[in-house]
Amino acid sequence: MNKQPIPNVKVIHSCDDNPYYLDFWYPMSKLWKTVFNITPVLFHVGNKTDISDEYGEVHTVAPDESLPIHTQAQLGRLWYPINEPDVLWITNDIDMFPLSKSYWYDIIEEWNERRPEWSNLNASKSSEYHEYGDNYFPICYNVALGGMFKTVLGIEDSYFDFVKRIVMDESNPEREHVPENWNGEPMKIWNADEVLIIKRLYEFMNKGGYVWTPEFPNHRRVNRTYWVYNEEAVRHGLYVDAHSVRPYNQHIETIDKLLKLVEEQR
C-alpha cells in the first residue's frame, strides 16, 4: 500500500497583548520557521496591530471584555484549527521552544504512518481527574488534523460561543495560576483547555476512537526550574524542548544563547 503524503504541518500558539507572553512570539516563530521548516501560527486575542508576521501567521480577534482574557487566548489554540481542517496541527505553549529537529521529523513521519485520529505526545499518569481516566493530556503537545478538533473536542463554529460555553462549565475547577515574575491578578480556571481535552479524549476513546500517546522523553526537556544543558547535546538535537524562563525581556541573553545552539543543528 502506498504511504499517504504528509499533510501541511502548522504549530499553533496563542496570546493576548500582555508582553509577558507576547514577547516570545518573534523568537518562537523564527525558530519554528527557519530551523524546523514548520509554519508557526499565533492566535492573538487583543488590540495590538504591530505583531510581526515575518516568520509566521498572525490571526487577531478583539477580546470580549466579559470573559477572562487568558482563557480566551488559551482556548484559541483549540478553536482556530477547525478553520483549516486538512492541516496537521501541533498545539504549543508560546514559551515552549522546540530543540530537536530529529524528534519532530520522526514524530511527523510516525504520525503519517499510523494516521491516528488524535495524538497527545506527553500524556502522563495522574489521579487529578480520575472521574474521566488515569491520564493527564497537556496542551503540549496535541497533534491532529484540523477537522478532528471539531469532531473530538466538540468545538462550535463560533469562537466566542465556544469560549463562553467553556467558561460557564461548572465542572471546571477553580484553579488559579500565578507565573513567576507576574505583576497581574491570579488567573482563574487556568487549565480549562486541558480539562476539556481530558474529558473529550476519554469520551472519544471509550467510543473506540484511536488516540496515539507515545512515551514522551521528559528527561530530554530543558526546564526553567533547572536551566542546565550541555551545549554539544543541543547542537546534536538530544534535547526535545525547553520550557523557557520568563519573561523574555528579562532573560533575552539566556534564551537567545540556547536558541543560537539550536540553529547550529544540521
C-alpha positions as CSV (number, residue, x, y, z in Angstrom):
1,M,0.0,0.0,0.0
2,N,1.3,3.4,-0.9
3,K,2.0,5.7,2.0
4,Q,0.0,8.9,2.1
5,P,1.8,12.2,1.6
6,I,2.4,14.1,4.8
7,P,-0.1,16.9,5.2
8,N,0.8,20.6,5.5
9,V,2.0,21.0,9.1
10,K,1.5,24.0,11.3
11,V,2.1,24.7,15.0
12,I,-0.3,26.9,16.9
13,H,0.3,29.3,19.8
14,S,-1.9,31.8,21.4
15,C,-1.6,35.0,23.4
16,D,-3.2,38.3,24.4
17,D,-1.5,41.7,24.4
18,N,0.5,41.0,27.6
19,P,4.2,41.3,26.8
20,Y,4.9,38.6,29.5
21,Y,3.9,36.1,26.9
22,L,3.6,38.0,23.6
23,D,7.3,38.9,23.5
24,F,8.0,35.2,23.0
25,W,6.2,35.2,19.6
26,Y,9.0,36.6,17.5
27,P,11.9,34.3,18.6
28,M,9.4,31.3,18.7
29,S,8.1,31.9,15.2
30,K,11.6,32.4,13.8
31,L,12.8,29.1,15.3
32,W,9.9,27.0,14.0
33,K,10.1,28.5,10.5
34,T,13.9,28.8,9.9
35,V,15.2,25.8,11.7
36,F,12.3,23.3,11.6
37,N,10.6,24.5,8.4
38,I,7.2,24.3,10.1
39,T,4.8,27.2,9.8
40,P,4.1,28.8,13.2
41,V,0.6,30.4,13.8
42,L,-0.4,32.8,16.5
43,F,-4.0,33.2,17.5
44,H,-3.9,36.6,19.1
45,V,-6.7,38.0,21.3
46,G,-6.1,41.7,21.7
47,N,-5.9,45.1,20.2
48,K,-2.2,45.4,19.2
49,T,-1.7,45.8,15.5
50,D,2.1,45.6,15.2
51,I,2.7,41.9,15.9
52,S,5.3,40.6,13.5
53,D,4.2,38.1,10.8
54,E,7.7,37.8,9.3
55,Y,8.1,34.2,10.2
56,G,4.5,33.0,10.8
57,E,0.8,33.7,10.6
58,V,-1.0,36.0,13.0
59,H,-4.8,35.8,13.3
60,T,-6.2,38.5,15.6
61,V,-9.6,38.8,17.2
62,A,-10.8,41.6,19.5
63,P,-11.4,40.4,23.0
64,D,-14.7,40.0,24.7
65,E,-14.3,42.1,27.9
66,S,-16.8,40.0,29.8
67,L,-14.6,36.9,29.6
68,P,-11.2,36.2,31.2
69,I,-8.6,37.3,28.7
70,H,-6.2,34.4,29.4
71,T,-9.0,31.8,28.9
72,Q,-9.9,33.4,25.6
73,A,-6.3,33.1,24.5
74,Q,-5.8,29.6,25.7
75,L,-8.9,28.2,24.0
76,G,-7.9,29.9,20.7
77,R,-5.3,27.2,20.2
78,L,-8.1,24.6,20.1
79,W,-10.6,26.6,18.1
80,Y,-8.6,28.0,15.2
81,P,-7.6,24.6,13.7
82,I,-11.2,23.9,12.8
83,N,-10.8,26.6,10.1
84,E,-8.1,24.6,8.3
85,P,-9.4,21.0,8.5
86,D,-6.8,19.4,6.3
87,V,-3.7,20.9,8.1
88,L,-1.9,18.7,10.6
89,W,-1.8,20.9,13.7
90,I,0.5,20.8,16.7
91,T,-0.6,22.7,19.8
92,N,2.1,24.5,21.7
93,D,2.8,27.0,24.5
94,I,4.3,30.3,23.3
95,D,7.2,29.8,25.8
96,M,7.9,26.1,24.9
97,F,10.8,26.2,22.4
98,P,11.5,23.2,20.2
99,L,15.1,22.0,20.4
100,S,15.3,18.8,18.3
101,K,14.8,18.6,14.5
102,S,15.1,14.8,14.6
103,Y,12.4,14.5,17.2
104,W,9.8,16.5,15.3
105,Y,10.7,15.0,11.9
106,D,10.4,11.5,13.4
107,I,7.1,12.3,15.2
108,I,5.5,13.6,12.0
109,E,6.8,10.7,10.0
110,E,5.4,8.2,12.5
111,W,2.1,10.1,12.7
112,N,1.8,9.7,8.9
113,E,2.5,6.0,9.1
114,R,0.0,5.4,11.9
115,R,-2.6,8.0,10.9
116,P,-4.2,8.2,14.4
117,E,-7.4,10.3,14.8
118,W,-5.7,12.2,17.7
119,S,-2.3,12.2,19.3
120,N,-1.1,13.6,22.6
121,L,2.7,13.4,22.9
122,N,3.1,14.0,26.6
123,A,0.2,12.0,28.3
124,S,1.1,11.3,31.9
125,K,-0.5,9.3,34.7
126,S,-2.5,11.4,37.1
127,S,-5.3,10.9,39.6
128,E,-6.3,14.6,39.4
129,Y,-9.2,14.0,37.0
130,H,-9.8,10.3,37.9
131,E,-13.5,10.6,37.2
132,Y,-12.5,10.7,33.5
133,G,-9.5,8.5,33.4
134,D,-5.9,7.9,34.6
135,N,-4.1,10.2,32.2
136,Y,-3.5,14.0,32.0
137,F,-3.2,15.3,28.5
138,P,-1.2,18.6,28.4
139,I,-1.6,21.2,25.7
140,C,2.0,20.4,24.7
141,Y,1.6,18.6,22.5
142,N,-1.7,17.6,20.8
143,V,-1.3,16.6,17.1
144,A,-4.3,16.1,14.8
145,L,-5.8,17.3,11.6
146,G,-7.8,20.5,12.0
147,G,-11.1,18.7,11.2
148,M,-10.6,16.4,14.2
149,F,-10.5,19.3,16.6
150,K,-14.2,19.8,15.9
151,T,-15.0,16.1,15.8
152,V,-13.1,15.1,19.0
153,L,-13.5,18.3,21.1
154,G,-17.0,19.3,20.0
155,I,-16.0,22.8,19.2
156,E,-18.5,25.3,18.0
157,D,-18.1,27.2,14.7
158,S,-18.3,30.5,16.6
159,Y,-15.2,31.2,18.6
160,F,-16.9,33.2,21.3
161,D,-19.8,30.7,21.6
162,F,-17.1,28.1,22.3
163,V,-15.3,30.2,24.9
164,K,-18.5,31.2,26.7
165,R,-19.6,27.6,27.0
166,I,-16.2,26.5,28.5
167,V,-16.2,29.5,30.9
168,M,-19.7,28.7,32.1
169,D,-19.0,25.0,32.5
170,E,-19.5,24.4,36.3
171,S,-17.3,21.3,36.2
172,N,-14.2,23.4,35.5
173,P,-12.0,23.6,38.7
174,E,-11.3,26.9,40.3
175,R,-7.6,26.5,39.7
176,E,-5.5,29.7,39.9
177,H,-2.2,30.3,38.3
178,V,0.4,33.0,39.1
179,P,3.5,32.7,36.9
180,E,6.9,33.7,38.2
181,N,7.7,37.5,37.9
182,W,4.0,38.1,37.3
183,N,2.5,41.6,38.1
184,G,-1.2,40.9,37.4
185,E,-4.0,39.2,39.3
186,P,-4.1,35.4,39.7
187,M,-5.6,33.7,36.6
188,K,-8.6,31.5,37.3
189,I,-9.8,28.3,35.6
190,W,-6.3,28.3,34.3
191,N,-6.3,24.9,32.7
192,A,-9.8,24.9,31.2
193,D,-8.3,24.0,27.8
194,E,-6.6,20.9,29.2
195,V,-9.6,19.8,31.2
196,L,-11.7,20.0,28.0
197,I,-9.1,17.8,26.3
198,I,-9.1,15.2,29.1
199,K,-12.9,15.0,29.1
200,R,-13.3,14.7,25.3
201,L,-10.4,12.4,24.7
202,Y,-11.7,9.8,27.2
203,E,-15.2,10.1,25.7
204,F,-13.7,9.6,22.3
205,M,-11.5,6.6,23.3
206,N,-14.4,5.0,25.1
207,K,-16.3,5.0,21.8
208,G,-13.4,3.3,20.1
209,G,-11.5,6.4,18.8
210,Y,-7.8,5.9,18.0
211,V,-5.6,8.2,20.2
212,W,-1.9,7.7,19.9
213,T,0.1,8.5,23.1
214,P,3.8,7.7,22.6
215,E,6.0,7.9,25.6
216,F,7.5,11.4,26.0
217,P,11.2,11.7,26.9
218,N,10.8,14.2,29.8
219,H,14.5,13.7,30.7
220,R,15.3,15.5,27.4
221,R,13.5,18.7,28.4
222,V,15.3,21.9,29.5
223,N,13.1,23.4,32.2
224,R,13.0,26.9,33.6
225,T,13.2,25.4,37.1
226,Y,16.5,23.8,36.2
227,W,18.0,25.7,33.3
228,V,21.0,23.5,32.7
229,Y,22.1,21.8,29.5
230,N,25.1,20.5,27.5
231,E,25.8,22.7,24.5
232,E,27.0,19.9,22.3
233,A,23.9,17.9,23.2
234,V,21.8,20.8,22.0
235,R,23.8,21.0,18.7
236,H,23.1,17.4,18.1
237,G,19.3,17.6,18.9
238,L,19.4,15.5,22.0
239,Y,17.1,17.8,24.0
240,V,13.5,17.8,22.8
241,D,12.3,21.2,24.0
242,A,12.7,24.0,26.6
243,H,10.0,25.4,28.9
244,S,11.5,28.8,29.0
245,V,12.5,31.1,31.8
246,R,10.2,34.1,31.8
247,P,9.5,36.8,30.8
248,Y,11.6,37.0,27.6
249,N,12.7,40.6,28.1
250,Q,14.3,39.8,31.4
251,H,16.1,36.7,30.1
252,I,17.0,37.6,26.5
253,E,20.7,36.7,26.6
254,T,20.0,33.4,28.4
255,I,17.2,32.4,26.0
256,D,19.0,33.5,22.8
257,K,22.1,31.7,23.7
258,L,20.2,28.4,23.7
259,L,18.3,29.2,20.5
260,K,21.6,30.0,18.8
261,L,22.8,26.5,19.5
262,V,19.6,25.0,18.1
263,E,20.2,27.0,14.9
264,E,23.5,25.1,14.5
265,Q,21.8,21.8,14.1
266,R,22.3,20.0,10.8
